[in-house]
């Protein structure tokens, strides 16, 4: 099924985890994919997987926390492919402090990379989408937008902000054909979950085992499962879904 034939999609954080699986899936379904990532090595791995399946993709080195990088990302996409139909914002960084212990610079960096970037992607990405007749933006938030745990002050704030920003963008641009939604993953088998475990002092993290009981399903999520939802939201099959934050967490938030 080629739901994204002749479409162009940007995927931030496309070098690993949810971003990588989303980029691979979009390309497999016909999209020309722009992988925006800081690590070229990780991005090249994503591109190699896409090219193995005869997909089309390019890498644009991007520090998602810099406005100039986002402007260049949009320009490079339009220069290479002439249009922009979808943005999947999956890039993020973690922070593991309460507000007292949280360094001010870490607060600013976390909000900048996780939240301000979503504003900038909309600011510079929405105009060419409107010019092309519409498009979709999917922001990867987190269950931390609704409920959190200890020592996640900056991270939870950034993800809650993404959910609210998503709703605002959605109502502002729905009539111009721009559909903006968010996905809220629970514990998912990504490198970020590994890094969190290391930050907490676990020298040999095994997230699949350590987090399996945090969801009623009895396991953590896989990046491919979140990518499936993202691609649905990017497709015309979800054209009546606007301004939603869809939880994909194995039942985590449903359980007291």
C-alpha positions as a printed NumPy array, in Angstrom:
array([[  0.   ,   0.   ,   0.   ],
       [  1.476,   3.343,  -1.105],
       [ -0.461,   5.792,   1.04 ],
       [  2.293,   8.399,   0.696],
       [  3.107,   8.217,  -2.996],
       [  4.312,  11.625,  -4.243],
       [  4.37 ,  12.956,  -0.665],
       [  7.34 ,  14.483,   1.162],
       [  7.855,  14.031,   4.884],
       [ 10.357,  15.383,   7.388],
       [ 11.146,  13.178,  10.383],
       [ 13.109,  14.792,  13.202],
       [ 15.067,  12.403,  15.358],
       [ 14.94 ,  10.055,  12.398],
       [ 18.242,   8.417,  13.292],
       [ 16.974,   6.226,  16.12 ],
       [ 13.955,   4.699,  17.81 ],
       [ 10.474,   5.902,  16.942],
       [ 11.813,   8.418,  14.426],
       [ 13.818,   5.781,  12.565],
       [ 10.928,   3.313,  12.35 ],
       [  8.581,   6.079,  11.209],
       [ 10.985,   7.202,   8.483],
       [ 11.384,   3.618,   7.246],
       [  7.627,   3.034,   7.235],
       [  6.821,   6.304,   5.447],
       [  9.407,   5.568,   2.759],
       [  8.128,   2.022,   2.335],
       [  4.715,   3.485,   1.61 ],
       [  6.022,   5.832,  -1.068],
       [  7.062,   9.013,   0.721],
       [ 10.264,  10.885,   0.017],
       [ 11.679,  11.211,   3.515],
       [ 13.997,  13.839,   4.942],
       [ 15.814,  12.492,   7.995],
       [ 16.665,  15.368,  10.332],
       [ 19.176,  14.301,  12.945],
       [ 22.273,  15.47 ,  14.777],
       [ 24.155,  12.184,  14.411],
       [ 25.075,  11.498,  10.803],
       [ 26.064,   7.91 ,  11.616],
       [ 22.618,   7.137,  13.02 ],
       [ 20.896,   8.898,  10.134],
       [ 22.944,   6.935,   7.596],
       [ 21.759,   3.701,   9.185],
       [ 18.172,   4.842,   8.677],
       [ 18.891,   5.803,   5.074],
       [ 20.494,   2.431,   4.426],
       [ 17.364,   0.633,   5.597],
       [ 15.195,   2.839,   3.398],
       [ 17.4  ,   2.328,   0.364],
       [ 17.377,  -1.453,   0.861],
       [ 13.646,  -1.288,   0.185],
       [ 14.117,   0.99 ,  -2.841],
       [ 12.791,   3.965,  -0.914],
       [ 13.862,   7.571,  -1.323],
       [ 15.39 ,   9.617,   1.472],
       [ 17.965,  12.241,   2.286],
       [ 19.775,  13.353,   5.422],
       [ 19.866,  16.949,   6.648],
       [ 22.113,  17.504,   9.695],
       [ 19.922,  19.302,  12.197],
       [ 20.247,  20.55 ,  15.738],
       [ 16.537,  20.776,  16.399],
       [ 17.118,  23.286,  19.184],
       [ 18.422,  25.919,  16.75 ],
       [ 16.059,  28.119,  14.772],
       [ 18.576,  28.51 ,  11.951],
       [ 18.889,  24.746,  11.587],
       [ 15.12 ,  24.354,  11.291],
       [ 14.919,  27.063,   8.634],
       [ 17.676,  25.322,   6.695],
       [ 15.897,  21.986,   7.106],
       [ 12.724,  23.34 ,   5.531],
       [ 14.698,  25.06 ,   2.767],
       [ 16.682,  21.898,   1.996],
       [ 13.491,  19.855,   1.819],
       [ 11.813,  22.276,  -0.57 ],
       [ 14.99 ,  22.598,  -2.61 ],
       [ 15.31 ,  18.834,  -3.052],
       [ 11.686,  17.809,  -3.443],
       [  9.698,  20.98 ,  -4.121],
       [  7.005,  20.423,  -1.503],
       [  6.304,  19.437,   2.089],
       [  3.364,  17.27 ,   3.115],
       [  4.158,  15.971,   6.589],
       [  6.329,  16.7  ,   9.595],
       [  6.905,  14.08 ,  12.263],
       [  8.605,  15.677,  15.254],
       [ 10.201,  12.842,  17.194],
       [ 13.477,  14.4  ,  18.369],
       [ 13.811,  14.95 ,  22.114],
       [ 16.231,  14.893,  25.011],
       [ 15.726,  13.595,  28.534],
       [ 16.133,  15.318,  31.881],
       [ 16.104,  13.623,  35.287],
       [ 15.832,  16.223,  38.048],
       [ 13.318,  17.79 ,  40.403],
       [ 12.938,  21.571,  40.195],
       [ 15.316,  22.269,  43.074],
       [ 18.166,  20.186,  41.682],
       [ 17.491,  21.009,  38.036],
       [ 20.199,  23.343,  36.64 ],
       [ 18.698,  26.355,  34.903],
       [ 20.649,  25.67 ,  31.717],
       [ 19.25 ,  22.124,  31.582],
       [ 15.711,  23.458,  31.997],
       [ 16.204,  25.855,  29.092],
       [ 17.846,  23.23 ,  26.895],
       [ 15.114,  20.653,  27.527],
       [ 12.31 ,  23.118,  26.804],
       [ 14.156,  24.415,  23.753],
       [ 14.908,  21.032,  22.192],
       [ 11.623,  19.323,  23.082],
       [  9.062,  22.143,  22.882],
       [ 10.379,  25.287,  21.193],
       [ 11.408,  23.097,  18.278],
       [  7.76 ,  22.117,  17.729],
       [  6.838,  25.804,  17.534],
       [  9.639,  26.477,  15.039],
       [  8.766,  23.486,  12.856],
       [  5.225,  24.794,  12.67 ],
       [  6.317,  28.375,  12.078],
       [  8.499,  27.513,   9.108],
       [  6.84 ,  24.31 ,   7.935],
       [  3.179,  25.292,   7.826],
       [  3.434,  28.   ,   5.091],
       [  4.8  ,  25.62 ,   2.411],
       [  2.268,  23.005,   3.48 ],
       [ -0.568,  25.471,   2.946],
       [  0.922,  26.436,  -0.407],
       [  0.934,  22.759,  -1.392],
       [ -2.695,  22.25 ,  -0.457],
       [ -2.425,  20.945,   3.1  ],
       [ -0.511,  18.482,   5.196],
       [ -0.072,  16.778,   8.535],
       [  2.064,  17.446,  11.591],
       [  2.501,  14.75 ,  14.201],
       [  4.278,  15.721,  17.408],
       [  5.646,  12.925,  19.577],
       [  4.735,  13.896,  23.134],
       [  4.559,  11.373,  25.984],
       [  2.3  ,   9.98 ,  28.694],
       [  4.264,  12.431,  30.858],
       [  1.973,  15.104,  29.402],
       [ -0.798,  13.617,  31.57 ],
       [  0.938,  11.886,  34.481],
       [  4.567,  11.707,  35.482],
       [  6.997,  10.269,  37.999],
       [  9.644,  11.722,  40.289],
       [ 12.497,  13.817,  38.91 ],
       [ 11.   ,  14.588,  35.499],
       [ 10.212,  18.285,  35.955],
       [ 11.619,  19.688,  32.697],
       [ 10.755,  16.642,  30.589],
       [  7.146,  16.48 ,  31.786],
       [  6.734,  20.232,  31.298],
       [  8.063,  20.022,  27.752],
       [  5.774,  17.145,  26.809],
       [  2.726,  18.785,  28.381],
       [  3.585,  21.894,  26.428],
       [  3.766,  19.919,  23.187],
       [  0.258,  18.583,  23.747],
       [ -1.16 ,  22.059,  24.371],
       [  0.742,  23.546,  21.439],
       [ -0.561,  20.759,  19.207],
       [ -4.154,  21.666,  20.049],
       [ -3.523,  25.361,  19.439],
       [ -1.858,  24.772,  16.074],
       [ -4.63 ,  22.392,  15.07 ],
       [ -7.464,  24.858,  15.57 ],
       [ -5.512,  27.701,  13.972],
       [ -4.806,  25.858,  10.717],
       [ -7.524,  23.218,  10.301],
       [ -9.369,  25.276,   7.704],
       [ -6.159,  25.612,   5.674],
       [ -5.918,  21.843,   5.416],
       [ -3.256,  21.31 ,   8.08 ],
       [ -3.982,  18.455,  10.484],
       [ -1.953,  18.639,  13.698],
       [ -2.009,  15.803,  16.223],
       [  0.205,  14.311,  18.914],
       [  1.029,  10.779,  19.948],
       [  1.749,  10.014,  23.589],
       [  3.858,   6.868,  23.964],
       [  4.387,   5.115,  27.249],
       [  7.537,   3.152,  28.   ],
       [  8.965,   2.212,  24.604],
       [ 12.109,   0.273,  23.721],
       [ 14.278,   3.176,  22.593],
       [ 17.747,   4.467,  23.379],
       [ 16.184,   7.194,  25.548],
       [ 14.782,   4.568,  27.911],
       [ 18.263,   3.079,  28.142],
       [ 19.788,   6.491,  28.876],
       [ 17.245,   7.128,  31.632],
       [ 18.208,   3.847,  33.266],
       [ 21.895,   4.784,  33.111],
       [ 21.159,   8.23 ,  34.574],
       [ 19.454,   6.456,  37.473],
       [ 22.615,   4.436,  38.101],
       [ 21.77 ,   1.207,  36.288],
       [ 24.983,   0.016,  34.676],
       [ 23.351,  -2.752,  32.599],
       [ 19.866,  -1.536,  31.688],
       [ 17.3  ,  -3.967,  30.356],
       [ 14.216,  -1.784,  29.778],
       [ 12.094,  -4.586,  28.356],
       [ 12.454,  -6.486,  31.624],
       [ 12.558,  -3.577,  34.081],
       [  9.51 ,  -1.771,  32.674],
       [  7.363,  -4.712,  31.619],
       [  5.112,  -4.462,  34.676],
       [  4.415,  -0.746,  34.155],
       [  1.805,  -1.595,  31.511],
       [ -1.187,  -3.921,  32.019],
       [ -0.209,  -5.567,  28.738],
       [  2.87 ,  -6.937,  30.481],
       [  5.502,  -5.517,  28.13 ],
       [  6.811,  -2.186,  26.924],
       [  6.045,  -0.796,  23.49 ],
       [  8.09 ,  -1.236,  20.361],
       [  9.089,   1.738,  18.169],
       [  7.367,   0.089,  15.19 ],
       [  4.032,   0.156,  17.033],
       [  4.249,   3.895,  17.611],
       [  5.362,   4.38 ,  13.996],
       [  2.214,   2.591,  12.832],
       [  0.062,   5.124,  14.676],
       [  2.104,   8.066,  13.402],
       [  1.76 ,   6.911,   9.795],
       [ -1.998,   6.525,  10.236],
       [ -2.182,  10.121,  11.496],
       [ -0.07 ,  11.29 ,   8.559],
       [ -2.388,   9.584,   6.082],
       [ -5.727,  10.614,   4.606],
       [ -7.331,   7.808,   6.61 ],
       [ -7.235,  10.105,   9.659],
       [ -8.521,  13.254,   7.957],
       [-11.198,  13.859,  10.628],
       [ -8.721,  13.586,  13.523],
       [ -7.509,  17.069,  14.425],
       [ -5.941,  18.396,  17.626],
       [ -5.872,  15.033,  19.361],
       [ -3.323,  13.574,  21.728],
       [ -3.536,   9.839,  21.219],
       [ -2.111,   7.664,  23.982],
       [ -0.234,   4.5  ,  22.995],
       [  1.014,   3.018,  26.243],
       [ -0.145,  -0.562,  26.693],
       [ -2.737,   0.625,  29.212],
       [ -0.323,   2.429,  31.548],
       [ -2.476,   5.512,  32.109],
       [ -5.642,   3.448,  32.465],
       [ -4.375,   1.663,  35.573],
       [ -4.47 ,   3.113,  39.073]])
